[in-house]
Amino acid sequence: MSCRNLLKRYSAGLVNFIWFTDEKFFSVATPRNTQNNRLYVPFGVHKKNVAARRLLRMRPTFSKSVMVSVGVSALGKTSLHFVDPGTKINGKYYRDVLLMSGLLPDIRSYSEYFTLQQDGAPAHRAQDCRSAEARDAGLHSAHTMAAQQS
């Protein structure tokens, strides 16, 4: 659902209780391109006479990166939740680790009533994840909150 549609659907007072969550990869060490590095030696010295340690430069092929998950709303932001390197984000991991142990406790520190707005990532759409959010996590939507206040 687009942000404009959310603003139309929820009253101004309830918009504050909408939490947006997402995950993002951040590169922390990019590979270096050393193809243009020059080796300076005295005139007349041949490459075969240069020590191998001066010629070979080992470098990583892929950049080092870290995945972070966070939630934001008008009420505040959650802590950064780091995903262990090499972890496959599927519905179970997203539900058990990121939501239940990380994001939801942070969100509940602001309010017990909230709407969780997520993108269409496969882990977010997983059926076991969606049903668990409502059942196990006790999610309350802004509609529930409005009904309880009236």
ABEGO torsion letter per residue (X at the ends): XBAAAAAAABBAAAAAABBBBBBBBBBABBBBBAAABBBBBBBGBBAAABBAAAABBBBBABBBBBBBBBBBBAAEBBBBBBBBBGBBBBAAAAAAAAAAAAAAAAAAAABABBBBBBBABAAAABAAAAAAAAAAAGBBBAAAAAAAAX
